[in-house]
Amino acid sequence: MDRTAWNQFVLEHGPRSGRFLQSWEWGEFQKAVGEQVRREEIVVAAETRGVAQCLDRQATAFVHYSYCPKGPVVGKGIGGLEGLGERKGTMFLRIEPDESSSVGRAVKSIDLSPSHTRITELSATDDELLAYMHPKTRYNIRVAQKNRVNVDLIGGHFASAWKLFEQTASRGQFRLHPRGYYEAMLAQLTGDCRAFLATASHEGQLLAANIMIDFGSTRTYLHGASSSQHRGFMAPYLLHWELLRDAREQGMSSYDWWGVAPVDAPQSHPWAGISRFKRGFPGEEYASPGTYDVVLQPRRYRFYQCVRSLLRIARRFL
């Protein structure tokens, strides 16, 4: 199957959130950052009924597994595809199906891609979108406009935004990918699946930066960063507002916020703050089953999980 046919199948049958992870371009990007990428398809009666873009990984010298982010992607009415993506010697296949019926006897794992997100439908007018917002969000957009924050949807070079990503990671106490990972993403994703940098600034000073993904009719907010200075200018609010409006003008129908805490999550949830920000914009909640392991070697898998649990406990005391 060539690039065009692959992407068409993923766009037609892929999950509502995250189908870009199964796009051909995403696979090429993963190759560029050192992943072992393997694409498979299931053909029944000369017709493609399912595809899987897998990352073949080696956790240890003796542990091999395949990870299929937001996949496998299968046509309607097709089940029992847990074996799709297997390779010889694989201990388990890590999948992220769109429906719980596809899970089968798989074992729940820690979610790698977000299982809960928020999606804004873009059919509404500007006035309708503003009316559906939380009043504080609407107010903050106007604050940014009043302060003459400038939004650039082309965004320039990532080098200028890297410091913002470092500041944001420091504030939020989370780890970033190496700088080259983001630069490779922006360089590699240029076809049907496109990545771009969008920024907001004030008098030449960069205040916010987002890495966005456009694939099919969906624009996804993948990574974001903001300056520790001039936070009162509310630049991230205006940046997302203009990105929403631009997506609609480009003919897209959905804006995926790519990850929120579950609605009933406690305030201590690590995504609580960013989820409040995202939920200030109009949209609806969307949930998928999450990440599961299809175990191919049960005894080795149980031993592997036991060792991982012991290591987690040990790290707490180090």
C-alpha positions in Angstrom: 0.0 0.0 0.0 1.4 3.4 -1.0 1.4 6.6 1.0 -1.8 8.0 -0.5 -3.9 4.8 0.0 -2.5 4.4 3.5 -3.5 7.9 4.6 -6.9 7.6 2.9 -7.7 4.4 4.9 -6.5 6.0 8.2 -8.6 9.1 7.6 -11.7 7.0 6.8 -11.4 4.5 9.6 -9.1 6.0 12.2 -10.1 7.2 15.7 -11.7 10.6 16.1 -8.7 11.7 18.2 -5.1 10.9 17.3 -5.4 9.4 13.9 -2.4 11.4 12.8 -0.3 8.9 14.8 -1.1 6.3 12.1 -0.4 8.6 9.2 2.4 7.7 6.8 4.2 11.0 7.5 4.2 10.3 11.3 5.9 7.0 10.6 8.6 8.7 8.5 9.1 11.2 11.3 9.5 8.4 13.8 12.1 6.8 11.5 14.0 10.1 11.5 14.2 10.1 15.3 15.5 6.5 15.5 12.4 4.4 15.8 12.0 1.0 14.0 8.8 1.5 12.0 6.8 -1.3 10.5 3.6 -1.0 8.5 1.2 -3.9 8.1 -2.2 -4.3 6.4 -4.9 -7.0 6.6 -6.4 -7.8 3.2 -9.5 -9.9 2.9 -10.9 -10.8 -0.5 -8.5 -8.3 -2.2 -9.7 -5.5 0.1 -7.8 -3.7 2.8 -9.7 -4.2 6.1 -7.1 -3.0 8.6 -3.7 -1.3 8.9 -1.2 -0.9 11.7 1.8 1.3 11.9 4.0 -0.2 14.7 7.1 0.9 16.5 9.2 -2.1 17.2 11.0 -1.5 20.5 13.5 -3.2 22.7 12.9 -2.4 26.4 15.8 -4.5 27.6 18.2 -7.0 26.0 15.5 -9.7 26.4 12.3 -7.7 26.1 10.9 -6.9 22.6 7.5 -5.4 22.0 5.6 -3.5 19.4 3.7 -0.3 20.0 0.8 0.7 17.8 -0.2 4.3 18.8 -3.9 5.0 18.3 -4.2 1.7 16.4 -4.6 -0.8 14.8 -7.0 1.0 12.5 -9.7 -1.3 11.3 -12.8 -1.1 9.2 -16.3 -1.4 10.7 -17.3 -4.9 11.8 -13.8 -6.2 11.9 -12.6 -7.8 15.1 -10.0 -10.2 16.4 -7.1 -8.2 15.0 -5.1 -8.2 18.2 -2.3 -10.1 16.4 -1.9 -7.4 13.8 1.6 -6.0 14.2 3.2 -9.1 15.8 6.7 -10.1 15.0 8.8 -13.1 15.9 10.1 -12.9 19.5 7.7 -10.1 20.6 6.6 -10.4 24.2 3.6 -8.2 23.8 1.8 -5.9 21.4 0.9 -2.5 22.8 -2.3 -1.2 21.2 -4.6 1.8 21.6 -7.9 0.8 20.0 -10.8 3.3 19.4 -13.4 1.0 20.9 -13.5 -1.2 24.0 -14.8 -4.1 21.9 -11.4 -4.3 20.2 -9.6 -4.8 23.5 -10.5 -8.5 23.9 -8.4 -10.2 26.6 -5.7 -7.5 26.5 -4.2 -6.2 29.8 -4.6 -2.5 30.7 -1.4 -0.6 30.7 -0.4 3.0 31.5 -1.8 5.3 28.9 0.8 6.6 26.5 -1.4 8.7 24.2 -4.2 10.7 25.9 -7.3 8.6 26.5 -9.4 11.7 27.5 -9.5 14.8 25.4 -11.7 17.7 24.4 -12.8 18.4 20.8 -14.2 21.7 19.5 -16.4 21.4 16.5 -15.8 24.3 14.1 -19.1 24.7 12.4 -20.1 27.6 14.7 -19.6 31.2 13.8 -17.1 33.4 15.8 -20.0 34.9 17.8 -21.3 31.4 18.6 -17.9 30.1 19.7 -17.4 33.2 21.9 -20.8 32.7 23.4 -20.1 29.1 24.3 -16.8 29.9 26.0 -16.3 30.3 29.7 -16.6 34.1 30.5 -13.0 34.2 31.8 -11.7 32.7 28.6 -13.6 35.2 26.5 -12.3 38.1 28.7 -8.7 36.9 28.4 -8.9 36.8 24.6 -10.0 40.5 24.7 -7.2 41.3 27.2 -4.7 39.9 24.7 -6.2 41.9 21.9 -6.2 45.0 23.9 -2.5 44.5 24.7 -1.9 44.1 21.0 -0.5 40.6 21.1 0.5 39.6 17.6 -0.3 36.0 16.4 1.8 34.4 13.7 0.5 31.1 12.3 3.6 30.5 10.3 5.7 30.9 13.4 9.3 31.1 12.2 12.1 28.8 13.3 11.8 26.6 16.3 15.1 27.8 17.8 13.3 31.0 18.8 10.6 29.0 20.7 12.9 26.5 22.4 13.5 28.7 25.5 9.8 28.9 26.0 9.5 25.1 26.0 12.3 24.9 28.5 10.6 27.5 30.8 7.3 25.7 30.6 8.8 22.3 31.4 10.6 23.9 34.4 7.3 25.4 35.7 5.3 22.3 35.1 8.1 19.9 36.3 7.8 17.6 33.2 10.4 16.3 30.8 10.8 17.5 27.3 11.9 15.5 24.3 15.4 16.6 23.0 15.2 19.8 21.0 16.0 17.8 17.8 12.8 15.8 18.2 10.6 18.8 17.7 12.8 20.2 14.9 12.5 16.8 13.1 8.8 16.8 13.6 8.4 20.2 12.0 10.8 19.2 9.1 9.3 15.7 8.4 5.6 16.4 8.7 4.9 18.3 5.5 2.5 16.1 3.4 -1.0 15.1 4.2 -0.1 15.2 7.8 1.4 18.6 8.5 3.1 20.0 11.6 3.6 23.7 12.0 4.7 26.2 14.7 2.3 29.0 15.7 3.4 31.8 17.9 2.2 34.9 19.8 4.4 37.8 20.7 4.3 41.4 21.9 6.6 44.0 20.5 8.9 41.4 19.2 9.1 39.3 22.4 7.9 35.8 22.1 5.2 35.0 24.6 3.6 31.7 23.5 4.3 28.9 21.0 2.3 25.9 19.9 3.2 22.9 17.7 0.1 22.0 15.8 -0.8 19.0 13.6 -3.2 19.1 10.6 -4.4 15.8 9.3 -7.6 15.5 7.3 -10.4 17.5 8.9 -8.8 17.8 12.3 -6.3 20.2 13.8 -4.6 18.9 16.9 -2.8 21.0 19.6 0.1 18.7 20.3 2.7 20.8 22.2 2.5 24.2 23.8 4.8 26.6 25.7 4.5 30.1 27.2 6.9 32.7 28.6 7.2 33.2 32.3 7.1 37.0 31.6 4.1 39.1 30.7 1.7 36.4 31.6 -0.9 39.0 32.2 -1.0 39.6 28.4 -2.9 36.3 28.1 -1.1 35.4 24.8 -2.0 31.7 24.9 -5.7 32.5 24.8 -5.5 34.6 21.7 -3.1 32.2 20.0 -5.6 29.3 20.3 -8.5 31.6 19.3 -6.8 32.5 16.1 -5.8 28.8 15.5 -9.4 27.8 15.9 -10.6 30.4 13.5 -7.9 29.6 11.0 -8.7 25.9 11.1 -12.3 26.6 10.2 -11.3 28.9 7.4 -9.1 26.1 6.1 -12.1 23.9 5.9 -11.4 21.7 8.9 -14.2 20.5 11.2 -12.5 19.7 14.5 -10.0 21.1 16.9 -8.5 18.4 19.2 -7.0 19.7 22.4 -5.1 16.5 22.8 -5.4 15.5 26.4 -7.4 16.6 29.5 -7.8 15.1 32.9 -10.9 13.0 33.3 -13.9 15.1 34.3 -14.1 13.5 37.8 -10.3 13.7 38.3 -9.1 15.3 41.6 -7.5 18.7 41.7 -4.2 17.0 42.4 -4.2 15.5 38.9 -1.1 16.6 37.0 -3.2 17.9 34.1 -5.7 19.8 36.3 -4.4 23.2 35.4 -4.0 22.8 31.7 -7.4 21.0 31.6 -9.1 24.1 33.1 -7.5 26.2 30.4 -8.7 23.9 27.6 -12.2 23.5 29.0 -12.6 27.3 29.0 -13.0 26.9 25.2 -16.2 25.4 23.7 -16.1 21.7 23.0 -17.2 18.2 24.1 -15.4 15.5 26.1 -14.2 12.5 24.2 -12.8 9.3 25.8 -11.2 6.2 24.3 -10.3 2.9 26.1 -6.6 3.8 26.5 -3.5 1.7 26.1 -3.5 -2.1 26.4 -1.0 -4.9 26.1 -1.8 -8.0 24.0 0.3 -10.5 25.8 2.0 -13.0 23.5 4.4 -14.6 26.1 2.4 -14.7 29.4 5.1 -16.0 31.7 7.8 -13.6 30.6 5.4 -10.8 30.6 4.4 -11.4 34.2 8.1 -11.5 35.2 8.7 -8.3 33.3 5.8 -6.5 35.0 7.0 -7.7 38.4 10.5 -6.3 37.8 9.1 -3.0 36.6 7.0 -2.7 39.7 9.9 -3.3 42.0 12.0 -0.7 40.1 9.2 1.9 40.5 9.1 1.2 44.3 12.9 1.5 44.5 13.0 4.8 42.7 10.7 6.3 45.3 13.3 5.8 48.0 16.3 7.0 45.9 
